[in-house]
């Protein structure tokens, strides 16, 4: 079973694996709660849909600056 998008592609979109996990989980929860998908191709799994959106750079984040 091939994974798309690959974990290496997703890791390049964030500064750490932790940030990737949190970003994916939050977006997947939004999808489960009924927010619309941002990509045209829909997946039956919310986590897969979130990963595709992150890979396509439709979901991003900014880290607050530390004081």
C-alpha positions as CSV (number, residue, x, y, z in Angstrom):
1,X,0.0,0.0,0.0
2,X,1.5,3.3,-1.1
3,X,0.9,6.4,1.0
4,X,0.0,9.6,-0.7
5,X,1.1,12.2,0.0
6,X,4.4,10.7,1.3
7,X,5.5,11.6,4.8
8,X,8.6,13.2,3.4
9,X,6.5,15.6,1.3
10,X,4.4,16.5,4.4
11,X,7.5,17.0,6.6
12,X,8.8,19.6,4.3
13,X,5.6,21.7,4.9
14,X,6.2,22.0,8.6
15,X,9.1,22.7,10.9
16,X,8.7,19.5,13.0
17,X,6.9,16.2,13.1
18,X,4.9,17.4,16.1
19,X,3.6,20.4,14.2
20,X,2.6,18.1,11.3
21,X,0.7,15.8,13.6
22,X,-1.1,18.7,15.3
23,X,-2.0,20.4,12.1
24,X,-3.3,17.2,10.5
25,X,-5.3,16.3,13.6
26,X,-6.9,19.7,13.9
27,X,-7.9,19.8,10.2
28,X,-9.2,16.3,10.3
29,X,-11.4,17.2,13.3
30,X,-12.7,20.2,11.3
31,X,-13.6,17.9,8.4
32,X,-15.4,15.5,10.8
33,X,-17.3,18.4,12.3
34,X,-18.7,19.3,8.8
35,X,-16.4,21.9,7.4
36,X,-16.0,21.6,3.6
37,X,-13.1,20.0,1.9
38,X,-10.6,22.4,0.2
39,X,-9.6,20.0,-2.5
40,X,-11.7,18.7,-5.4
41,X,-10.8,15.1,-4.7
42,X,-12.4,13.8,-1.6
43,X,-11.1,10.9,0.5
44,X,-13.3,8.8,2.8
45,X,-10.9,9.3,5.7
46,X,-10.6,12.7,7.3
47,X,-6.9,12.3,8.1
48,X,-6.1,11.4,4.4
49,X,-8.1,14.5,3.3
50,X,-6.3,16.7,5.7
51,X,-2.9,15.3,4.6
52,X,-3.8,16.1,0.9
53,X,-4.7,19.6,1.8
54,X,-1.5,20.1,3.7
55,X,0.5,18.7,0.8
56,X,-1.3,21.0,-1.6
57,X,-0.5,23.9,0.8
58,X,-4.1,24.8,1.3
59,X,-3.6,24.4,5.1
60,X,-0.7,26.3,6.6
61,X,0.3,27.6,10.1
62,X,2.4,30.2,11.7
63,X,4.3,29.7,14.8
64,X,4.0,32.6,17.3
65,X,7.2,34.3,18.1
66,X,8.6,33.7,21.5
67,X,9.1,36.6,23.7
